[in-house]
């Protein structure tokens, strides 16, 4: 698989005009566009808005085939492929080499935007008003990209990129709320998946966010963000709560030793189980068992 650390090579591979900047480029896609259909990876972040009429975009192992206006975000070294793309309306894509962020606050901040690790079927669906906001920001970035090349250019373009990411975070929260109202509470499905995990045996190790997200057909970061929106707690925090509640139940009702209960719940390290239990309850498992009514 081909990997690109050069923006010029990436543009050439996809049949795009040569970039104005070696580490940053913007491209406004016509209704029909011809991009390379072979999968590739790169050292670039991408931010794009697309209304796909036909064809396929893939990143990771997931196909993107939405017809509505959607924002897609990919991070460096994700696998991407395009095939026979045709859009309902023009779209845009922004390429940002990770080195372009060096020395700028986005170098660290961009990793906090979990949607760069979402799957394609978790794209951001925009309302017409939201879409207009994104286009306005794109036009500002595009104008700076094409008409200026001085010491202010990078900071100005990245300030608009930063605004685009902050709006995306806001719009995703709106999407989480709307979709949870339509499809039911994710936390209920998450708890059902946890319950199912334990019904199928207690010797498979601790449940993890990745495996549970896979059961719910979500990426781990999307699941955690959705649960955070619904409950105020992340996926791993909810797993810990579930485990400790189960442990408390067993400590009250079983004659087993604490070590046996910890092992049955998937803990290989008894000291880790004790630390987690005390963090959640304020007492050790032995103290809890000793003072619990039979």
C-alpha positions in Angstrom: 0.0 0.0 0.0 1.3 3.4 -0.9 2.1 5.9 1.8 2.4 9.7 1.2 4.4 12.1 3.3 4.6 14.6 0.4 1.5 16.6 -0.3 2.6 17.1 -4.0 2.7 13.3 -4.4 -0.6 12.9 -2.8 -2.2 15.4 -5.1 -0.5 13.8 -8.1 -1.7 10.4 -7.1 -5.3 11.7 -6.9 -5.2 13.8 -10.1 -5.5 17.1 -8.2 -3.8 20.4 -9.1 -0.4 21.0 -7.4 -0.7 22.5 -3.9 0.2 26.1 -3.2 1.8 25.1 0.1 3.9 21.9 0.6 2.2 21.1 3.9 -1.4 22.5 3.5 -3.9 22.5 0.7 -7.6 23.0 -0.1 -9.5 21.6 -3.0 -13.1 22.4 -4.0 -14.4 19.2 -5.7 -16.7 19.6 -8.8 -19.8 17.4 -9.1 -17.8 14.8 -10.8 -14.2 14.1 -9.7 -11.7 11.5 -10.6 -9.6 10.3 -7.7 -7.3 7.3 -7.4 -9.2 4.2 -6.5 -6.3 2.4 -4.8 -6.1 2.5 -1.0 -3.4 4.7 0.5 -2.2 6.2 3.8 -0.6 9.5 4.5 0.9 11.9 7.1 -2.1 14.2 6.6 -5.3 15.1 8.5 -8.2 15.6 6.2 -11.4 17.6 6.7 -14.0 17.3 4.0 -17.6 18.0 3.2 -19.3 15.8 0.7 -22.7 15.0 -0.8 -22.2 11.8 -2.6 -24.4 10.8 -5.5 -22.5 7.6 -6.5 -19.2 5.9 -5.9 -17.5 4.9 -2.7 -15.2 6.4 -0.2 -13.5 4.1 2.2 -11.3 4.7 5.3 -10.4 2.1 7.8 -12.7 -0.9 6.9 -15.9 1.1 6.5 -17.7 2.4 3.3 -19.0 5.9 3.2 -22.0 6.2 0.9 -24.2 8.9 2.5 -26.3 11.1 0.2 -26.8 14.0 2.7 -24.2 16.7 3.4 -21.7 15.1 5.7 -18.4 16.1 7.3 -15.6 13.5 7.3 -12.4 13.7 9.3 -9.4 11.4 9.0 -6.1 11.4 10.8 -2.6 10.5 9.6 -2.0 6.8 8.7 -5.6 5.9 8.2 -6.3 3.8 5.1 -8.3 5.8 2.5 -9.7 4.9 -0.9 -11.9 6.6 -3.5 -13.9 4.9 -6.3 -15.9 6.5 -9.2 -17.1 9.5 -7.2 -19.9 11.8 -8.3 -21.5 14.4 -6.0 -24.9 16.1 -6.0 -23.2 19.4 -5.3 -19.7 20.7 -5.1 -17.7 19.5 -2.0 -14.4 20.4 -0.4 -11.4 18.7 1.1 -8.6 20.2 3.3 -5.3 18.4 3.7 -3.1 19.3 6.7 0.3 17.7 7.1 0.9 17.0 10.8 4.2 19.0 10.5 2.1 22.1 9.6 0.8 22.1 13.1 4.3 22.2 14.8 4.5 25.1 17.2 0.8 25.8 17.0 -1.7 25.0 19.8 -3.6 22.7 17.4 -0.6 20.4 17.4 -1.8 19.1 20.8 -5.5 20.2 20.6 -6.3 18.3 17.4 -5.9 14.9 19.2 -8.7 15.9 21.6 -11.2 15.9 18.7 -12.3 12.3 18.9 -14.2 12.4 15.6 -10.8 12.0 13.7 -11.0 8.4 14.9 -14.7 7.8 14.1 -15.8 5.4 11.4 -17.2 6.6 8.1 -20.7 5.6 9.1 -20.4 8.0 12.0 -19.9 11.1 9.8 -21.3 14.4 10.9 -24.6 15.1 9.2 -25.2 18.8 8.8 -28.3 20.9 8.7 -28.5 23.6 5.9 -27.5 26.3 8.4 -24.6 24.2 9.8 -23.5 23.5 6.2 -23.4 27.2 5.4 -21.2 27.9 8.5 -18.7 25.3 7.2 -18.7 26.7 3.7 -18.1 30.2 5.1 -15.1 29.0 7.0 -13.9 27.1 4.0 -14.1 30.2 1.8 -12.0 32.1 4.3 -9.4 29.4 4.4 -9.4 29.2 0.6 -9.0 32.9 0.2 -6.0 33.0 2.5 -4.5 29.9 0.9 -4.6 31.4 -2.6 -3.9 35.1 -2.1 -1.4 35.3 0.7 1.9 33.8 1.6 3.4 35.7 4.5 4.2 35.2 8.2 0.5 35.6 9.1 -0.9 33.1 6.6 -0.5 29.9 8.6 -2.0 31.3 11.8 -4.9 32.8 9.9 -5.7 29.5 8.1 -5.3 27.4 11.3 -7.5 29.8 13.2 -10.3 29.1 10.7 -9.5 25.3 10.9 -9.8 25.6 14.7 -13.2 27.3 14.4 -14.3 24.5 11.9 -13.3 21.8 14.5 -15.1 23.6 17.3 -18.3 24.0 15.3 -18.0 20.3 14.4 -17.8 19.4 18.1 -20.9 21.4 18.7 -22.8 19.9 15.8 -21.8 16.4 16.8 -23.3 17.0 20.3 -26.5 18.0 18.6 -26.4 14.9 16.4 -25.8 12.7 19.5 -28.9 14.1 21.1 -31.1 13.9 18.0 -30.0 10.3 17.2 -30.4 9.0 20.8 -33.9 10.3 20.7 -34.6 8.5 17.5 -32.8 5.2 18.1 -33.1 4.7 21.9 -30.6 5.2 24.7 -27.2 3.9 23.8 -26.4 3.4 27.5 -29.2 0.7 27.7 -27.7 -1.1 24.7 -24.3 -0.8 26.2 -25.4 -2.3 29.5 -27.1 -5.1 27.7 -23.9 -5.8 25.9 -22.1 -5.9 29.2 -24.7 -8.2 30.8 -24.4 -10.5 27.8 -20.6 -10.5 28.1 -20.8 -11.8 31.7 -23.6 -14.3 30.9 -21.3 -16.0 28.4 -18.6 -16.7 31.1 -16.4 -14.9 33.5 -13.0 -16.2 32.5 -12.4 -14.1 29.3 -10.7 -11.2 31.0 -12.1 -7.8 31.6 -14.6 -6.4 29.1 -13.1 -3.6 27.0 -14.4 -0.6 25.1 -13.2 -1.9 21.7 -15.1 -5.2 21.9 -18.3 -3.7 23.2 -18.2 -1.0 20.6 -17.8 -3.6 17.9 -21.0 -5.4 19.2 -22.9 -2.1 18.9 -21.4 -1.4 15.4 -19.7 1.8 16.6 -16.1 3.0 16.8 -14.7 3.1 20.4 -14.3 6.9 20.5 -17.8 7.5 19.0 -19.3 5.2 21.6 -17.5 6.8 24.5 -18.5 10.3 23.3 -22.1 9.3 22.8 -22.3 7.7 26.3 -20.6 10.8 27.8 -23.4 12.9 26.2 -26.1 10.6 27.6 -24.7 9.9 31.1 -21.8 12.3 31.8 -19.5 9.2 32.0 -17.2 7.6 29.4 -17.4 4.0 28.3 -14.6 2.9 30.5 -16.1 4.6 33.5 -19.4 2.8 32.9 -17.6 -0.5 32.6 -16.0 0.2 36.0 -19.3 1.0 37.6 -20.9 -2.2 36.2 -17.9 -4.3 37.5 -18.0 -2.8 41.0 -21.8 -3.2 41.2 -21.5 -6.8 40.2 -18.6 -7.3 42.7 -20.7 -5.7 45.5 -23.5 -8.1 44.8 -21.2 -11.1 44.9 -19.4 -9.9 48.0 -22.8 -9.6 49.8 -24.2 -13.0 48.7 -21.3 -15.4 48.1 -19.1 -17.3 50.5 -16.2 -17.1 48.0 -13.0 -15.3 48.7 -12.4 -11.9 47.3 -9.7 -13.3 45.0 -12.1 -15.8 43.5 -14.8 -13.1 42.9 -12.1 -10.8 41.3 -11.0 -13.6 39.0 -14.5 -14.5 38.0 -15.1 -10.8 37.0 -12.0 -10.9 34.7 -9.4 -9.4 37.0 -6.1 -11.1 36.7 -4.5 -8.7 39.2 -6.1 -8.7 42.6 -4.4 -5.5 43.7 -5.9 -3.7 40.6 -9.3 -5.0 41.6 -8.9 -3.8 45.2 -7.7 -0.3 44.1 -10.6 0.1 41.7 -13.1 -1.1 44.2 -11.8 1.3 46.9 -11.8 4.2 44.4 -15.5 3.6 43.6 -16.7 2.7 47.1 -14.3 4.2 49.5 -13.5 0.9 51.2 -11.6 -2.3 50.2 -13.4 -5.4 49.1 -12.5 -7.2 52.3 -13.9 -4.3 54.4 -17.0 -4.2 52.3 -17.5 -8.0 52.7 -16.9 -7.9 56.4 -19.4 -5.2 57.1 -22.1 -6.3 54.6 -25.3 -7.9 56.0 -25.8 -11.6 55.0 
